[in-house]
C-alpha cells in the first residue's frame, strides 16, 4: 500500500480547514438567545406597522346608533 504524496495531503487538509471555517460561519446566528430573537422580530414588525391599535370606528358607530335609537325611543313616549 503506497502513501499519497505530501502535496495531496496538504491540499486535502487545506480544503478541509476551509470547509470547516465555512461551516462554522454558516451556522452562526446573530442572536444569542431565543428571547433576543423574539424581541428583534417584534421590533421589526412594529416598524412595519404591525401591532398598531385597531381603530374603534365600528365601536363608535354602534355607540352612536344605540344613542340615536335610545333618543328616538325616549322622544316617542
N, C-alpha and C positions, 0 to 999 in steps of 0.2 A: 504494500500500500504506500503510495507516494504522497508526500505533503504538498499542499498548494504553495505557490510562490509567495514570498513575503509581501509583495506589492498587492496581490489579490486579497490577502488577509487584511492589509491596512486599508484598502479601498472599501472592503466589506465592513470593517469596523467604523470607518468614517460615515458610510451610508447609514449604518445602524445608529450611530450617535445623532446624525441629523434627523432621522426618523423619530427618535426618542424626544428630541427637543421640540419638533413639530407637534408630536402627540401631547406633550405637556402643555403647550400653549393652546392647543385646540380645545382642551378640556377646561381651560381656565374660565372662571366666572368673575364678572365684575363686582358681584355682591358677596359679602362674607357670610350672610345668613338668609334664611327664607324671609324673616321679618323685614330685613333691609330691602329685599327684592319686592315684597308686597308694598312697602311704603313708597318706593320709587314708582311702582306701577300705578298706585293711587294718585300720586303727584302728577304723573304724565297724563292720566285720564282726566284729572281735574283741569289741566292745562288745555285739553282738547274740548272741554265743555261738558263732560260727563259729571254726574253727581251735583248738578245745579238743582236748587229747589224748584219744584214744579209750580207753574203758575196756578193760582187759585181762581182762575176765571170761571170755571164751572161752578165752584162753590159760591162765588159772588152772584152769579146768575141765578142759582137756585134760591139763595137768600133773598134776592130782590123779587123773584117771582112769588115766593112764600109771603113776603111782606105785602106785596100788592094784592094777593089773594086774601090775606087776613084783613087788610084795609077795606077791600070790597065787601067782604062778609060783614064786617062791623058797620059799614055805612048802609048796608041793605036793611039791617034790623034796627 
